[in-house]
Amino acid sequence: MGEQPIFSTRAHVFQIDPTTKKNWVPTSKHAVTVSYFFDSTRNVYRIISLDGPKAIINSTITPNMTFTKTSQKFGQWADSRANTVYGLGFSSEGHLVKFAEKFTEFKEAARLAKEKSQEKTELTSTPSQESASGDLLSPLTPESINGTDDERVTPDTPQHPEPRAETPQSLPFSHSSSSINKHWEAELAALKGNNAKLTAALLESTANVKQWKQQLGAYQEEAERLHKRVTELECVSGQTTVIKSQKTELNQTIEELESELKAKEEELERLKAEVESANEFQTQKDSLAQKLKDTESRNQVLEAQLGEMEQRLEGSQLEREAFRKSLRSLLELLDGKIFELTELRDSLAKLIESS
């Protein structure tokens, strides 16, 4: 009824996987409208997004929330009440920057609204106490005891002062006493409700802290595993140097074999010329031909080994680069989670101090 949209944009909506707390799960098949709403009756700001009749985002902005830009077109924020992390993928960096600016603006407005509400509560509680004190004192005024000028006793009228004085004293006092009791009962009920809410929020925050600690432990284990993988890749990189040296040796061997092959060919040509003049050289010719075949087959095997080693080298380099990229993204995600955990700890400290 009193809630109106104040800013809208379009983005792809994601939520963190509740099981793994690592992967993003898309909640919309395509870009949907994401809007900021302001509820004037409660002075709260909310982020709402609908995919058809289903509400895929319903997040109330609090002063403790933080919107984090993890890339040029992607941002995220944690909602402790919904116990999830929302992510938005925008079509351009400008849309992301505009959404982040609005988030900061409305978060500050929510903080000011909360402070004004607290001040208003303090002001309304103070006058109520003053009015209650006034009600207690009002029956003791001179006019209530002695009456007005018309009610005062004169020498010519019958004197009945006691009944006329008792009536204005007893009624206001009983009325003010009952109103004070009702007021303090209402105050006590409100304090009990606030205490129950704060206790529930503290328990929820404690559960969230335990959950974040578990997630942090999982992230640390994953980081250790990735460090081990990096060490293995560094070992593979050291093997790459050995492969390069082997490649150089193979190239030298090939060059030597080629030079030897040329020499054998020259020798074969000379032997062919001599074969015409001497049949005794026929046996030597056959042996040289066999050596040539062996040399060619060896050359082919070496070339095949060289190609295989080059492919392995390229594959190792690609795998190492891909792993570095995944490691960087995981470290960025880990930094974001640690930052969110720090904010959650600060908010818990503030909540405990305020309670």
Protein Blocks (a to p, Z undefined) as FASTA:
>chain_A
ZZccfbdcddddddddfklomaccdfbfbdcdddddddfklopacddddehjbcfbdcdd
dfkbccddfbfkbccdddfklopadddddfbfklmmmmmmmmmmmmmmmmmmmmmmmmmm
mmmmmmmmmmmmmmmmmmmpmklmnopfklpccfkbccdfklmmmmmmmmmmmmmmmmmm
mmmmmmmmmmmmmmmmmmmmmmmmmmmmmmmmmmmmmmmmmmmmmmmmmmmmmmmmmmmm
mmmmmmmmmmmmmmmmmmmmmmmmmmmmmmmmmmmmomklmmmmmmmmmmmmmmmmmmmm
mmmmmmmmmmmmmmmmmmmmmmmmmmmmmmmmmmmmmmmmmmmmmmmmmmmmmZZ
